[in-house]
Amino acid sequence: MIDRAATALEEGSSLKDAAALIAVSVTTLRNWAARHARLAAAMPPQGTRTGTGRPSTRTPSADDRLKSLWANPAYTLRDIAKALHVTPATARVWARKLGLPSRDGTAYRRQYQRDQHPGAPGKRPR
């Protein structure tokens, strides 16, 4: 039974077809491959998920456009985001990933320490 699946995989069948040939699930076939060398050798590599959800619209040309718009102080973050057809938050994230300086001159970090926050315990406004 396992040899039939291994032969099917070696001949180019898909993993789903090989599993159906011997009436087991793809998961079962993968589990069996851990104990059977021939089947393991015939198995295609298991894909890795690089991301979930919506594909990114960030492209090299979008990166170049962002860099040129970001360097011009006449454009606001909202203007840049509209030009790139993304939200301002997305434009800011892309800029951070590209290593661009923040638009307001501050670093990409918390502006104050947690205990200095106006809402921190002991510093409540009256």
N, C-alpha and C positions, 0 to 999 in steps of 0.2 A: 504494500500500500504506500509506504513512504517512498519506495523506489520509483513508483509510478509518478508521484508528484515531482521527485527530483529529475526524472527523465523529461517530464513535460517542461519544467523550468529550463533545463539544459537545451531543449529544442526551441526555446524562445517564447513559451506560453507566459501569460501574465500570472502574477501571484494569485489573483482572484480565480482565474481559470484552473490553475493547478489545485487550488483548495477545493473547488467545486468538483473536480475530477474524482477526488477521493471522499467527497461529501463531508468536509470539515470546514471550519471557518479559517480565515486568513490568520487570525490570532493564534489558533491552534497550530497551524502550520509553522508559524514563527516560533512558537514554544517548542515544537518538535525539533526544529533546526538546531536548538541549543544542545540537543543530545545526539544528533545524527550528523556526522561529518559530511557525508555526500550531499544531504539536503542543505546543510549550512553553506557549502561551497556553491551550490546552484542558486541560492536565494539572492534576489537583488538587494542592494543596500537599502536600509530603511531610511526614508527621507527625514530630514529635520525640518521642523517648522521654524521658519525665519521670522514670521510675524503673523499676527492674526488681524482680522478686521479688514478695513478698507486699505487698498494699496496707497502708498505715498505718492503725492504728485510732485515731490521734490526731484528735480532732474538737474544735471549739470548746467543746463541753460538757465534754469530757475535760480540756481546758486549764483551764477554770474550776474543775473539781473538783480538779485538781492544785494550782492556786493556793491554794484554800481549805485543802486538806489540808497543803500544804507550810508554810503560815503557822502551823499548830498544832504546837508542839513536842512535844505528847504522842504524836504519830504517828511511828513509825520509818519509815525508807525502805521496809522490807519491808511494813509496814502500808499505806503509800501505794500501793505496787505492787500489793498484793492487791486493794485497793479499785478500782484502775483496770484490773485483769486483765492486767497486764503484768509483766515481770521488773523487779527493782530497777535493773538497768542501763538499761533502757528509760526508766523513770521519771526517772532521773538525767539522761539525754540530753534528754528532753522539758523538764525543768526548766531545763537549761542553755540550750536554744533559746528558752525563754520569758524568760530573763534573771533567773531566780530565784536567790537566794544559795544557796551550798552548805549542806547540812544540818549539817556539822560546823564551820562558821564559817570554813573556809579557802577560799581562792580556787580556781577550777577550773584549777589548773596544777600542775606538778610541785612537790612539797614541798621539794625540795633541788636543788642543781645537780648535774649529771651527775658531776663529779669528787668530790662529797661523798658519793656513794652508798656504802653499806657494802660493796658488791661491786665498787667501782671498783679498777682496778689500783693496787697499792701500799697499799691499805687492807684487806687481807684479815685476817679474824680468825684468831687462832692457837689 
